[in-house]
Amino acid sequence: MITWRKSSYSGSATTQSDCVELARLPGAIGVRDSKAADAGHLSLSAKSFADLIARVKRGEESP
């Protein structure tokens, strides 16, 4: 069973907010839109996910 997690900074269940959810998948990290959970997810390797987080923290834009 996959357990999706949303940041505690995302607001309450009754508050509409722009959030992503994360899950540990077999061999990957899953990322999905919390408001469209049934729309699918993006699977990233652990290294790609770590690189993404580092870029976000540095405030970099996508290429």
mmCIF file of the N, C-alpha and C atoms, coordinates in Angstrom:
data_MODEL
# 
_entry.id   MODEL 
# 
loop_
_atom_site.group_PDB 
_atom_site.id 
_atom_site.type_symbol 
_atom_site.label_atom_id 
_atom_site.label_alt_id 
_atom_site.label_comp_id 
_atom_site.label_asym_id 
_atom_site.label_entity_id 
_atom_site.label_seq_id 
_atom_site.pdbx_PDB_ins_code 
_atom_site.Cartn_x 
_atom_site.Cartn_y 
_atom_site.Cartn_z 
_atom_site.occupancy 
_atom_site.B_iso_or_equiv 
_atom_site.pdbx_formal_charge 
_atom_site.auth_seq_id 
_atom_site.auth_comp_id 
_atom_site.auth_asym_id 
_atom_site.auth_atom_id 
_atom_site.pdbx_PDB_model_num 
ATOM 1   N N  . MET A 1 1  ? 0.832   -1.182 0.000   1.00 0.00 ? 1  MET A N  1 
ATOM 2   C CA . MET A 1 1  ? 0.000   0.000  0.000   1.00 0.00 ? 1  MET A CA 1 
ATOM 3   C C  . MET A 1 1  ? 0.878   1.246  0.000   1.00 0.00 ? 1  MET A C  1 
ATOM 4   N N  . ILE A 1 2  ? 0.514   2.209  -0.817  1.00 0.00 ? 2  ILE A N  1 
ATOM 5   C CA . ILE A 1 2  ? 1.258   3.464  -0.912  1.00 0.00 ? 2  ILE A CA 1 
ATOM 6   C C  . ILE A 1 2  ? 0.628   4.487  0.025   1.00 0.00 ? 2  ILE A C  1 
ATOM 7   N N  . THR A 1 3  ? 1.461   5.113  0.840   1.00 0.00 ? 3  THR A N  1 
ATOM 8   C CA . THR A 1 3  ? 1.002   6.151  1.757   1.00 0.00 ? 3  THR A CA 1 
ATOM 9   C C  . THR A 1 3  ? 1.483   7.498  1.249   1.00 0.00 ? 3  THR A C  1 
ATOM 10  N N  . TRP A 1 4  ? 0.550   8.361  0.865   1.00 0.00 ? 4  TRP A N  1 
ATOM 11  C CA . TRP A 1 4  ? 0.868   9.699  0.388   1.00 0.00 ? 4  TRP A CA 1 
ATOM 12  C C  . TRP A 1 4  ? 0.908   10.651 1.575   1.00 0.00 ? 4  TRP A C  1 
ATOM 13  N N  . ARG A 1 5  ? 1.889   11.555 1.568   1.00 0.00 ? 5  ARG A N  1 
ATOM 14  C CA . ARG A 1 5  ? 2.055   12.521 2.659   1.00 0.00 ? 5  ARG A CA 1 
ATOM 15  C C  . ARG A 1 5  ? 2.015   13.939 2.112   1.00 0.00 ? 5  ARG A C  1 
ATOM 16  N N  . LYS A 1 6  ? 1.384   14.806 2.881   1.00 0.00 ? 6  LYS A N  1 
ATOM 17  C CA . LYS A 1 6  ? 1.333   16.220 2.537   1.00 0.00 ? 6  LYS A CA 1 
ATOM 18  C C  . LYS A 1 6  ? 1.968   16.994 3.689   1.00 0.00 ? 6  LYS A C  1 
ATOM 19  N N  . SER A 1 7  ? 2.678   18.044 3.390   1.00 0.00 ? 7  SER A N  1 
ATOM 20  C CA . SER A 1 7  ? 3.332   18.849 4.402   1.00 0.00 ? 7  SER A CA 1 
ATOM 21  C C  . SER A 1 7  ? 2.329   19.415 5.406   1.00 0.00 ? 7  SER A C  1 
ATOM 22  N N  . SER A 1 8  ? 2.738   19.497 6.642   1.00 0.00 ? 8  SER A N  1 
ATOM 23  C CA . SER A 1 8  ? 1.891   20.107 7.668   1.00 0.00 ? 8  SER A CA 1 
ATOM 24  C C  . SER A 1 8  ? 1.741   21.609 7.426   1.00 0.00 ? 8  SER A C  1 
ATOM 25  N N  . TYR A 1 9  ? 2.583   22.188 6.579   1.00 0.00 ? 9  TYR A N  1 
ATOM 26  C CA . TYR A 1 9  ? 2.490   23.601 6.226   1.00 0.00 ? 9  TYR A CA 1 
ATOM 27  C C  . TYR A 1 9  ? 1.454   23.844 5.130   1.00 0.00 ? 9  TYR A C  1 
ATOM 28  N N  . SER A 1 10 ? 0.798   22.800 4.660   1.00 0.00 ? 10 SER A N  1 
ATOM 29  C CA . SER A 1 10 ? -0.114  22.898 3.523   1.00 0.00 ? 10 SER A CA 1 
ATOM 30  C C  . SER A 1 10 ? -1.485  23.454 3.869   1.00 0.00 ? 10 SER A C  1 
ATOM 31  N N  . GLY A 1 11 ? -1.812  23.583 5.105   1.00 0.00 ? 11 GLY A N  1 
ATOM 32  C CA . GLY A 1 11 ? -3.140  24.038 5.498   1.00 0.00 ? 11 GLY A CA 1 
ATOM 33  C C  . GLY A 1 11 ? -3.999  22.853 5.894   1.00 0.00 ? 11 GLY A C  1 
ATOM 34  N N  . SER A 1 12 ? -5.210  23.139 6.279   1.00 0.00 ? 12 SER A N  1 
ATOM 35  C CA . SER A 1 12 ? -6.104  22.083 6.752   1.00 0.00 ? 12 SER A CA 1 
ATOM 36  C C  . SER A 1 12 ? -6.796  21.393 5.586   1.00 0.00 ? 12 SER A C  1 
ATOM 37  N N  . ALA A 1 13 ? -7.495  20.319 5.879   1.00 0.00 ? 13 ALA A N  1 
ATOM 38  C CA . ALA A 1 13 ? -8.222  19.565 4.856   1.00 0.00 ? 13 ALA A CA 1 
ATOM 39  C C  . ALA A 1 13 ? -9.351  20.385 4.249   1.00 0.00 ? 13 ALA A C  1 
ATOM 40  N N  . THR A 1 14 ? -9.832  21.392 4.969   1.00 0.00 ? 14 THR A N  1 
ATOM 41  C CA . THR A 1 14 ? -10.938 22.213 4.465   1.00 0.00 ? 14 THR A CA 1 
ATOM 42  C C  . THR A 1 14 ? -10.453 23.450 3.719   1.00 0.00 ? 14 THR A C  1 
ATOM 43  N N  . THR A 1 15 ? -9.154  23.703 3.749   1.00 0.00 ? 15 THR A N  1 
ATOM 44  C CA . THR A 1 15 ? -8.587  24.877 3.094   1.00 0.00 ? 15 THR A CA 1 
ATOM 45  C C  . THR A 1 15 ? -8.034  24.479 1.733   1.00 0.00 ? 15 THR A C  1 
ATOM 46  N N  . GLN A 1 16 ? -8.451  25.173 0.683   1.00 0.00 ? 16 GLN A N  1 
ATOM 47  C CA . GLN A 1 16 ? -7.915  24.922 -0.652  1.00 0.00 ? 16 GLN A CA 1 
ATOM 48  C C  . GLN A 1 16 ? -6.522  25.534 -0.724  1.00 0.00 ? 16 GLN A C  1 
ATOM 49  N N  . SER A 1 17 ? -5.516  24.760 -1.041  1.00 0.00 ? 17 SER A N  1 
ATOM 50  C CA . SER A 1 17 ? -4.164  25.290 -1.136  1.00 0.00 ? 17 SER A CA 1 
ATOM 51  C C  . SER A 1 17 ? -3.411  24.561 -2.241  1.00 0.00 ? 17 SER A C  1 
ATOM 52  N N  . ASP A 1 18 ? -2.352  25.172 -2.704  1.00 0.00 ? 18 ASP A N  1 
ATOM 53  C CA . ASP A 1 18 ? -1.525  24.579 -3.745  1.00 0.00 ? 18 ASP A CA 1 
ATOM 54  C C  . ASP A 1 18 ? -0.469  23.702 -3.078  1.00 0.00 ? 18 ASP A C  1 
ATOM 55  N N  . CYS A 1 19 ? -0.684  22.400 -3.138  1.00 0.00 ? 19 CYS A N  1 
ATOM 56  C CA . CYS A 1 19 ? 0.203   21.469 -2.443  1.00 0.00 ? 19 CYS A CA 1 
ATOM 57  C C  . CYS A 1 19 ? 0.537   20.278 -3.312  1.00 0.00 ? 19 CYS A C  1 
ATOM 58  N N  . VAL A 1 20 ? 1.643   19.671 -2.993  1.00 0.00 ? 20 VAL A N  1 
ATOM 59  C CA . VAL A 1 20 ? 1.974   18.389 -3.580  1.00 0.00 ? 20 VAL A CA 1 
ATOM 60  C C  . VAL A 1 20 ? 2.021   17.369 -2.464  1.00 0.00 ? 20 VAL A C  1 
ATOM 61  N N  . GLU A 1 21 ? 1.844   16.118 -2.827  1.00 0.00 ? 21 GLU A N  1 
ATOM 62  C CA . GLU A 1 21 ? 1.973   15.016 -1.885  1.00 0.00 ? 21 GLU A CA 1 
ATOM 63  C C  . GLU A 1 21 ? 3.120   14.139 -2.361  1.00 0.00 ? 21 GLU A C  1 
ATOM 64  N N  . LEU A 1 22 ? 3.796   13.510 -1.415  1.00 0.00 ? 22 LEU A N  1 
ATOM 65  C CA . LEU A 1 22 ? 4.920   12.633 -1.705  1.00 0.00 ? 22 LEU A CA 1 
ATOM 66  C C  . LEU A 1 22 ? 4.649   11.244 -1.166  1.00 0.00 ? 22 LEU A C  1 
ATOM 67  N N  . ALA A 1 23 ? 5.218   10.246 -1.839  1.00 0.00 ? 23 ALA A N  1 
ATOM 68  C CA . ALA A 1 23 ? 5.117   8.867  -1.363  1.00 0.00 ? 23 ALA A CA 1 
ATOM 69  C C  . ALA A 1 23 ? 6.385   8.117  -1.741  1.00 0.00 ? 23 ALA A C  1 
ATOM 70  N N  . ARG A 1 24 ? 6.766   7.201  -0.889  1.00 0.00 ? 24 ARG A N  1 
ATOM 71  C CA . ARG A 1 24 ? 7.883   6.313  -1.204  1.00 0.00 ? 24 ARG A CA 1 
ATOM 72  C C  . ARG A 1 24 ? 7.316   5.168  -2.041  1.00 0.00 ? 24 ARG A C  1 
ATOM 73  N N  . LEU A 1 25 ? 7.809   5.049  -3.267  1.00 0.00 ? 25 LEU A N  1 
ATOM 74  C CA . LEU A 1 25 ? 7.384   3.995  -4.176  1.00 0.00 ? 25 LEU A CA 1 
ATOM 75  C C  . LEU A 1 25 ? 8.525   2.990  -4.324  1.00 0.00 ? 25 LEU A C  1 
ATOM 76  N N  . PRO A 1 26 ? 8.255   1.816  -4.851  1.00 0.00 ? 26 PRO A N  1 
ATOM 77  C CA . PRO A 1 26 ? 9.347   0.856  -5.075  1.00 0.00 ? 26 PRO A CA 1 
ATOM 78  C C  . PRO A 1 26 ? 10.392  1.452  -6.035  1.00 0.00 ? 26 PRO A C  1 
ATOM 79  N N  . GLY A 1 27 ? 11.554  1.795  -5.507  1.00 0.00 ? 27 GLY A N  1 
ATOM 80  C CA . GLY A 1 27 ? 12.639  2.330  -6.316  1.00 0.00 ? 27 GLY A CA 1 
ATOM 81  C C  . GLY A 1 27 ? 12.479  3.774  -6.749  1.00 0.00 ? 27 GLY A C  1 
ATOM 82  N N  . ALA A 1 28 ? 11.530  4.510  -6.180  1.00 0.00 ? 28 ALA A N  1 
ATOM 83  C CA . ALA A 1 28 ? 11.305  5.892  -6.615  1.00 0.00 ? 28 ALA A CA 1 
ATOM 84  C C  . ALA A 1 28 ? 10.575  6.687  -5.535  1.00 0.00 ? 28 ALA A C  1 
ATOM 85  N N  . ILE A 1 29 ? 10.476  7.991  -5.781  1.00 0.00 ? 29 ILE A N  1 
ATOM 86  C CA . ILE A 1 29 ? 9.677   8.889  -4.960  1.00 0.00 ? 29 ILE A CA 1 
ATOM 87  C C  . ILE A 1 29 ? 8.531   9.366  -5.850  1.00 0.00 ? 29 ILE A C  1 
ATOM 88  N N  . GLY A 1 30 ? 7.305   9.262  -5.360  1.00 0.00 ? 30 GLY A N  1 
ATOM 89  C CA . GLY A 1 30 ? 6.144   9.719  -6.105  1.00 0.00 ? 30 GLY A CA 1 
ATOM 90  C C  . GLY A 1 30 ? 5.776   11.129 -5.695  1.00 0.00 ? 30 GLY A C  1 
ATOM 91  N N  . VAL A 1 31 ? 5.401   11.946 -6.676  1.00 0.00 ? 31 VAL A N  1 
ATOM 92  C CA . VAL A 1 31 ? 4.976   13.324 -6.447  1.00 0.00 ? 31 VAL A CA 1 
ATOM 93  C C  . VAL A 1 31 ? 3.652   13.513 -7.179  1.00 0.00 ? 31 VAL A C  1 
ATOM 94  N N  . ARG A 1 32 ? 2.639   14.044 -6.487  1.00 0.00 ? 32 ARG A N  1 
ATOM 95  C CA . ARG A 1 32 ? 1.347   14.292 -7.136  1.00 0.00 ? 32 ARG A CA 1 
ATOM 96  C C  . ARG A 1 32 ? 0.710   15.561 -6.588  1.00 0.00 ? 32 ARG A C  1 
ATOM 97  N N  . ASP A 1 33 ? -0.239  16.086 -7.345  1.00 0.00 ? 33 ASP A N  1 
ATOM 98  C CA . ASP A 1 33 ? -1.008  17.267 -6.954  1.00 0.00 ? 33 ASP A CA 1 
ATOM 99  C C  . ASP A 1 33 ? -2.055  16.826 -5.942  1.00 0.00 ? 33 ASP A C  1 
ATOM 100 N N  . SER A 1 34 ? -2.074  17.449 -4.776  1.00 0.00 ? 34 SER A N  1 
ATOM 101 C CA . SER A 1 34 ? -3.007  17.025 -3.727  1.00 0.00 ? 34 SER A CA 1 
ATOM 102 C C  . SER A 1 34 ? -4.464  17.272 -4.108  1.00 0.00 ? 34 SER A C  1 
ATOM 103 N N  . LYS A 1 35 ? -4.712  18.253 -4.990  1.00 0.00 ? 35 LYS A N  1 
ATOM 104 C CA . LYS A 1 35 ? -6.092  18.550 -5.391  1.00 0.00 ? 35 LYS A CA 1 
ATOM 105 C C  . LYS A 1 35 ? -6.567  17.654 -6.531  1.00 0.00 ? 35 LYS A C  1 
ATOM 106 N N  . ALA A 1 36 ? -5.638  16.947 -7.176  1.00 0.00 ? 36 ALA A N  1 
ATOM 107 C CA . ALA A 1 36 ? -5.988  16.071 -8.301  1.00 0.00 ? 36 ALA A CA 1 
ATOM 108 C C  . ALA A 1 36 ? -5.305  14.725 -8.125  1.00 0.00 ? 36 ALA A C  1 
ATOM 109 N N  . ALA A 1 37 ? -5.517  14.122 -6.977  1.00 0.00 ? 37 ALA A N  1 
ATOM 110 C CA . ALA A 1 37 ? -4.826  12.886 -6.627  1.00 0.00 ? 37 ALA A CA 1 
ATOM 111 C C  . ALA A 1 37 ? -5.093  11.751 -7.620  1.00 0.00 ? 37 ALA A C  1 
ATOM 112 N N  . ASP A 1 38 ? -6.249  11.754 -8.248  1.00 0.00 ? 38 ASP A N  1 
ATOM 113 C CA . ASP A 1 38 ? -6.581  10.687 -9.200  1.00 0.00 ? 38 ASP A CA 1 
ATOM 114 C C  . ASP A 1 38 ? -6.012  10.933 -10.588 1.00 0.00 ? 38 ASP A C  1 
ATOM 115 N N  . ALA A 1 39 ? -5.341  12.056 -10.794 1.00 0.00 ? 39 ALA A N  1 
ATOM 116 C CA . ALA A 1 39 ? -4.808  12.405 -12.112 1.00 0.00 ? 39 ALA A CA 1 
ATOM 117 C C  . ALA A 1 39 ? -3.455  11.757 -12.391 1.00 0.00 ? 39 ALA A C  1 
ATOM 118 N N  . GLY A 1 40 ? -2.928  10.998 -11.461 1.00 0.00 ? 40 GLY A N  1 
ATOM 119 C CA . GLY A 1 40 ? -1.633  10.346 -11.656 1.00 0.00 ? 40 GLY A CA 1 
ATOM 120 C C  . GLY A 1 40 ? -0.537  11.020 -10.852 1.00 0.00 ? 40 GLY A C  1 
ATOM 121 N N  . HIS A 1 41 ? 0.670   10.527 -11.042 1.00 0.00 ? 41 HIS A N  1 
ATOM 122 C CA . HIS A 1 41 ? 1.798   11.071 -10.295 1.00 0.00 ? 41 HIS A CA 1 
ATOM 123 C C  . HIS A 1 41 ? 3.070   11.004 -11.134 1.00 0.00 ? 41 HIS A C  1 
ATOM 124 N N  . LEU A 1 42 ? 4.063   11.732 -10.705 1.00 0.00 ? 42 LEU A N  1 
ATOM 125 C CA . LEU A 1 42 ? 5.384   11.739 -11.301 1.00 0.00 ? 42 LEU A CA 1 
ATOM 126 C C  . LEU A 1 42 ? 6.271   10.857 -10.435 1.00 0.00 ? 42 LEU A C  1 
ATOM 127 N N  . SER A 1 43 ? 7.039   9.973  -11.047 1.00 0.00 ? 43 SER A N  1 
ATOM 128 C CA . SER A 1 43 ? 7.977   9.127  -10.307 1.00 0.00 ? 43 SER A CA 1 
ATOM 129 C C  . SER A 1 43 ? 9.399   9.622  -10.559 1.00 0.00 ? 43 SER A C  1 
ATOM 130 N N  . LEU A 1 44 ? 10.116  9.886  -9.491  1.00 0.00 ? 44 LEU A N  1 
ATOM 131 C CA . LEU A 1 44 ? 11.493  10.356 -9.586  1.00 0.00 ? 44 LEU A CA 1 
ATOM 132 C C  . LEU A 1 44 ? 12.412  9.410  -8.835  1.00 0.00 ? 44 LEU A C  1 
ATOM 133 N N  . SER A 1 45 ? 13.609  9.198  -9.364  1.00 0.00 ? 45 SER A N  1 
ATOM 134 C CA . SER A 1 45 ? 14.600  8.432  -8.614  1.00 0.00 ? 45 SER A CA 1 
ATOM 135 C C  . SER A 1 45 ? 14.963  9.232  -7.364  1.00 0.00 ? 45 SER A C  1 
ATOM 136 N N  . ALA A 1 46 ? 15.553  8.568  -6.389  1.00 0.00 ? 46 ALA A N  1 
ATOM 137 C CA . ALA A 1 46 ? 15.948  9.262  -5.160  1.00 0.00 ? 46 ALA A CA 1 
ATOM 138 C C  . ALA A 1 46 ? 16.923  10.398 -5.479  1.00 0.00 ? 46 ALA A C  1 
ATOM 139 N N  . LYS A 1 47 ? 17.852  10.179 -6.409  1.00 0.00 ? 47 LYS A N  1 
ATOM 140 C CA . LYS A 1 47 ? 18.820  11.219 -6.777  1.00 0.00 ? 47 LYS A CA 1 
ATOM 141 C C  . LYS A 1 47 ? 18.121  12.383 -7.462  1.00 0.00 ? 47 LYS A C  1 
ATOM 142 N N  . SER A 1 48 ? 17.219  12.100 -8.394  1.00 0.00 ? 48 SER A N  1 
ATOM 143 C CA . SER A 1 48 ? 16.498  13.171 -9.083  1.00 0.00 ? 48 SER A CA 1 
ATOM 144 C C  . SER A 1 48 ? 15.653  13.982 -8.101  1.00 0.00 ? 48 SER A C  1 
ATOM 145 N N  . PHE A 1 49 ? 15.036  13.301 -7.142  1.00 0.00 ? 49 PHE A N  1 
ATOM 146 C CA . PHE A 1 49 ? 14.237  13.991 -6.141  1.00 0.00 ? 49 PHE A CA 1 
ATOM 147 C C  . PHE A 1 49 ? 15.122  14.886 -5.273  1.00 0.00 ? 49 PHE A C  1 
ATOM 148 N N  . ALA A 1 50 ? 16.271  14.372 -4.842  1.00 0.00 ? 50 ALA A N  1 
ATOM 149 C CA . ALA A 1 50 ? 17.198  15.171 -4.034  1.00 0.00 ? 50 ALA A CA 1 
ATOM 150 C C  . ALA A 1 50 ? 17.685  16.388 -4.822  1.00 0.00 ? 50 ALA A C  1 
ATOM 151 N N  . ASP A 1 51 ? 17.977  16.196 -6.116  1.00 0.00 ? 51 ASP A N  1 
ATOM 152 C CA . ASP A 1 51 ? 18.394  17.315 -6.964  1.00 0.00 ? 51 ASP A CA 1 
ATOM 153 C C  . ASP A 1 51 ? 17.283  18.356 -7.078  1.00 0.00 ? 51 ASP A C  1 
ATOM 154 N N  . LEU A 1 52 ? 16.042  17.903 -7.253  1.00 0.00 ? 52 LEU A N  1 
ATOM 155 C CA . LEU A 1 52 ? 14.900  18.812 -7.341  1.00 0.00 ? 52 LEU A CA 1 
ATOM 156 C C  . LEU A 1 52 ? 14.757  19.636 -6.066  1.00 0.00 ? 52 LEU A C  1 
ATOM 157 N N  . ILE A 1 53 ? 14.822  18.988 -4.929  1.00 0.00 ? 53 ILE A N  1 
ATOM 158 C CA . ILE A 1 53 ? 14.694  19.690 -3.650  1.00 0.00 ? 53 ILE A CA 1 
ATOM 159 C C  . ILE A 1 53 ? 15.817  20.716 -3.479  1.00 0.00 ? 53 ILE A C  1 
ATOM 160 N N  . ALA A 1 54 ? 17.041  20.351 -3.854  1.00 0.00 ? 54 ALA A N  1 
ATOM 161 C CA . ALA A 1 54 ? 18.170  21.281 -3.749  1.00 0.00 ? 54 ALA A CA 1 
ATOM 162 C C  . ALA A 1 54 ? 17.948  22.504 -4.633  1.00 0.00 ? 54 ALA A C  1 
ATOM 163 N N  . ARG A 1 55 ? 17.431  22.290 -5.849  1.00 0.00 ? 55 ARG A N  1 
ATOM 164 C CA . ARG A 1 55 ? 17.166  23.408 -6.756  1.00 0.00 ? 55 ARG A CA 1 
ATOM 165 C C  . ARG A 1 55 ? 16.059  24.301 -6.212  1.00 0.00 ? 55 ARG A C  1 
ATOM 166 N N  . VAL A 1 56 ? 15.030  23.714 -5.647  1.00 0.00 ? 56 VAL A N  1 
ATOM 167 C CA . VAL A 1 56 ? 13.942  24.503 -5.058  1.00 0.00 ? 56 VAL A CA 1 
ATOM 168 C C  . VAL A 1 56 ? 14.469  25.355 -3.913  1.00 0.00 ? 56 VAL A C  1 
ATOM 169 N N  . LYS A 1 57 ? 15.287  24.767 -3.064  1.00 0.00 ? 57 LYS A N  1 
ATOM 170 C CA . LYS A 1 57 ? 15.838  25.504 -1.927  1.00 0.00 ? 57 LYS A CA 1 
ATOM 171 C C  . LYS A 1 57 ? 16.725  26.666 -2.369  1.00 0.00 ? 57 LYS A C  1 
ATOM 172 N N  . ARG A 1 58 ? 17.395  26.496 -3.510  1.00 0.00 ? 58 ARG A N  1 
ATOM 173 C CA . ARG A 1 58 ? 18.248  27.569 -4.044  1.00 0.00 ? 58 ARG A CA 1 
ATOM 174 C C  . ARG A 1 58 ? 17.429  28.605 -4.822  1.00 0.00 ? 58 ARG A C  1 
ATOM 175 N N  . GLY A 1 59 ? 16.162  28.327 -5.043  1.00 0.00 ? 59 GLY A N  1 
ATOM 176 C CA . GLY A 1 59 ? 15.295  29.251 -5.768  1.00 0.00 ? 59 GLY A CA 1 
ATOM 177 C C  . GLY A 1 59 ? 15.502  29.234 -7.275  1.00 0.00 ? 59 GLY A C  1 
ATOM 178 N N  . GLU A 1 60 ? 16.061  28.146 -7.802  1.00 0.00 ? 60 GLU A N  1 
ATOM 179 C CA . GLU A 1 60 ? 16.314  28.054 -9.237  1.00 0.00 ? 60 GLU A CA 1 
ATOM 180 C C  . GLU A 1 60 ? 15.011  27.798 -10.005 1.00 0.00 ? 60 GLU A C  1 
ATOM 181 N N  . GLU A 1 61 ? 14.972  28.319 -11.216 1.00 0.00 ? 61 GLU A N  1 
ATOM 182 C CA . GLU A 1 61 ? 13.846  28.050 -12.102 1.00 0.00 ? 61 GLU A CA 1 
ATOM 183 C C  . GLU A 1 61 ? 14.170  26.831 -12.952 1.00 0.00 ? 61 GLU A C  1 
ATOM 184 N N  . SER A 1 62 ? 13.128  26.249 -13.531 1.00 0.00 ? 62 SER A N  1 
ATOM 185 C CA . SER A 1 62 ? 13.337  25.080 -14.381 1.00 0.00 ? 62 SER A CA 1 
ATOM 186 C C  . SER A 1 62 ? 14.044  25.491 -15.667 1.00 0.00 ? 62 SER A C  1 
ATOM 187 N N  . PRO A 1 63 ? 14.812  24.571 -16.259 1.00 0.00 ? 63 PRO A N  1 
ATOM 188 C CA . PRO A 1 63 ? 15.567  24.904 -17.475 1.00 0.00 ? 63 PRO A CA 1 
ATOM 189 C C  . PRO A 1 63 ? 14.667  25.156 -18.660 1.00 0.00 ? 63 PRO A C  1 
# 
